[in-house]
Amino acid sequence: MTDDLDPARLQTLITGEWGRSMTVLESTASTMDDASSAARSGAPDGHVVVADRQAHGRGAHGRAWVSPPGSDLYLSIVARPDVEPSSTALVTLATGLGVRDAVAGYLPNRRVEVKWPNDIWIGRRKCAGILVESRMLGAKIEAAIIGVGLNVNRTRWPSELQGIATSLKLERGEDAPLDRSEVLATLLEHIERWVKRFVRDGAPTLVNALRPHLSLVGERVRWEDGHGVFEGIDERGAALVRTDAGVLSLHAARIQPATE
């Protein structure tokens, strides 16, 4: 394990409840699978699995998440929010706002945005992705497995990600790498704050906080089934897109700039 993901040091940096229970792995197939297994075994709310490398990391819509060692953060959180199953999408948005806030803290002079519903952009380049998978128990969420991949120190990309991906190190323009343990502690603090605030205060508080940080608002976008102008999100976090047939609410889609 690299020095900057030392389990003992991580515990000195954690400021909230999430991350007090943590598994740090040198390599794994997928932290999502590990966290899901931990949830089935009774892991507490806020248990975190973080790995230096993933062999089969996955993102939203079944896409692979490239996960080389020594540079970035790949983590999954076992959350046990007392919310209805229909709120899984809002947990995703709360996580996105938390990741956005954490990233913005490292880049105070840059606009950091949430690209609905689960990507974090810096200057229209992706630096983080989010995947939330719910485990059900009757009519309640027994556990939400919150996966986050954050590009921290990576500076080189495979050809298919050239011009699309970026990292904190690249955007800061500094030679020294960031300390991944410090970034992880900051990330967990902000994610925990927003997920718990959503659970406590409801969707309106989350949606109102997220709206100023959305990307692509007012722009032409496309998704799997159509195209239109992205107008933001409604009170339940669904994407609003104006089309020739009127305004549509998208609850699960991958929107992209129409020019791409």
Backbone hydrogen bonds, N-H to C=O, Kabsch-Sander energy under -0.5 kcal/mol:
donor,donor_aa,acceptor,acceptor_aa,energy
5,L,2,T,-1.7
6,D,3,D,-0.9
10,L,6,D,-2.5
11,Q,7,P,-1.6
12,T,8,A,-0.8
12,T,9,R,-0.8
13,L,9,R,-0.8
13,L,10,L,-1.2
14,I,10,L,-1.5
19,G,46,G,-2.2
20,R,17,E,-1.8
22,M,20,R,-0.6
23,T,48,V,-2.9
25,L,23,T,-0.5
25,L,50,V,-2.9
28,T,53,R,-1.5
34,D,30,S,-1.9
35,A,31,T,-2.8
36,S,32,M,-2.3
37,S,33,D,-2.2
38,A,34,D,-2.3
39,A,35,A,-2.5
40,R,36,S,-2.0
41,S,37,S,-1.3
42,G,39,A,-1.6
43,A,38,A,-2.5
46,G,78,V,-3.5
47,H,44,P,-2.0
47,H,78,V,-0.7
48,V,21,S,-2.2
49,V,76,S,-2.7
50,V,23,T,-2.6
51,A,74,Y,-2.2
52,D,25,L,-2.1
54,Q,67,S,-1.4
55,A,28,T,-2.6
56,H,29,A,-2.7
59,G,63,R,-3.8
62,G,59,G,-0.7
63,R,60,A,-1.7
65,W,57,G,-2.4
66,V,64,A,-0.6
71,S,68,P,-0.5
72,D,68,P,-0.5
73,L,150,L,-2.4
74,Y,51,A,-0.7
75,L,148,V,-2.3
76,S,49,V,-2.4
77,I,146,I,-2.5
78,V,47,H,-3.1
79,A,77,I,-0.9
79,A,144,A,-2.7
83,V,81,P,-1.7
87,S,84,E,-2.2
88,T,85,P,-1.5
91,V,87,S,-2.0
92,T,88,T,-1.8
93,L,89,A,-1.8
94,A,90,L,-2.6
95,T,91,V,-2.4
96,G,92,T,-2.4
97,L,93,L,-2.3
98,G,94,A,-2.0
99,V,95,T,-2.8
100,R,96,G,-2.6
101,D,97,L,-2.3
102,A,98,G,-2.2
103,V,99,V,-2.7
104,A,100,R,-2.8
105,G,101,D,-1.5
106,Y,102,A,-0.7
106,Y,103,V,-1.3
107,L,103,V,-0.8
107,L,104,A,-0.6
110,R,107,L,-1.9
112,V,110,R,-0.7
113,E,111,R,-0.5
113,E,121,W,-2.6
114,V,213,H,-2.8
115,K,113,E,-0.6
115,K,119,D,-2.4
116,W,114,V,-0.9
118,N,115,K,-0.6
119,D,115,K,-1.8
120,I,128,A,-2.4
121,W,113,E,-2.9
122,I,125,R,-2.8
123,G,111,R,-1.0
125,R,122,I,-1.3
126,K,164,I,-2.7
127,C,120,I,-2.7
128,A,120,I,-1.2
129,G,149,G,-2.0
130,I,118,N,-2.0
131,L,147,G,-2.3
133,E,145,I,-2.2
135,R,143,A,-3.5
136,M,134,S,-0.5
137,L,140,K,-2.7
140,K,137,L,-1.6
141,I,83,V,-1.1
142,E,135,R,-2.4
142,E,140,K,-0.8
143,A,135,R,-1.8
144,A,79,A,-3.2
145,I,133,E,-3.4
145,I,143,A,-0.5
146,I,77,I,-2.7
146,I,144,A,-0.8
147,G,131,L,-3.7
147,G,145,I,-0.7
148,V,75,L,-2.9
149,G,129,G,-2.3
150,L,73,L,-2.4
151,N,127,C,-3.0
152,V,150,L,-0.8
153,N,71,S,-1.8
161,L,158,P,-2.2
162,Q,158,P,-0.6
162,Q,159,S,-1.0
164,I,161,L,-2.1
165,A,161,L,-2.1
166,T,126,K,-2.4
168,L,151,N,-1.8
169,K,152,V,-2.6
171,E,167,S,-2.3
172,R,168,L,-2.2
173,G,169,K,-1.5
174,E,169,K,-0.9
180,R,178,L,-0.7
181,S,4,D,-0.8
183,V,179,D,-2.2
184,L,180,R,-2.8
185,A,181,S,-2.4
186,T,182,E,-2.1
187,L,183,V,-2.7
188,L,184,L,-2.7
189,E,185,A,-2.0
190,H,186,T,-2.0
191,I,187,L,-2.5
192,E,188,L,-2.6
193,R,189,E,-1.8
194,W,190,H,-2.1
195,V,191,I,-2.7
196,K,192,E,-2.4
197,R,193,R,-1.8
198,F,194,W,-2.3
199,V,195,V,-2.2
200,R,196,K,-2.2
201,D,197,R,-3.2
202,G,198,F,-2.4
206,L,202,G,-1.2
207,V,203,A,-3.1
208,N,204,P,-2.6
209,A,205,T,-1.6
210,L,206,L,-2.1
211,R,207,V,-2.2
213,H,210,L,-2.3
214,L,211,R,-1.4
215,S,114,V,-2.0
218,G,230,F,-3.6
219,E,216,L,-2.2
221,V,228,G,-3.5
222,R,256,Q,-2.6
223,W,226,G,-2.8
226,G,223,W,-1.1
228,G,221,V,-2.4
229,V,242,R,-2.2
230,F,219,E,-2.6
230,F,228,G,-0.5
231,E,240,L,-3.5
232,G,240,L,-0.5
234,D,238,A,-2.3
237,G,234,D,-2.0
239,A,250,L,-2.4
240,L,232,G,-3.1
241,V,239,A,-0.5
241,V,248,L,-2.4
242,R,229,V,-2.8
243,T,241,V,-0.6
243,T,246,G,-2.7
246,G,243,T,-1.7
248,L,241,V,-3.1
250,L,239,A,-3.0
250,L,248,L,-0.6
251,H,249,S,-0.6
255,I,116,W,-0.5
255,I,253,A,-0.6
256,Q,222,R,-2.3
258,A,220,R,-2.5
260,E,257,P,-1.7
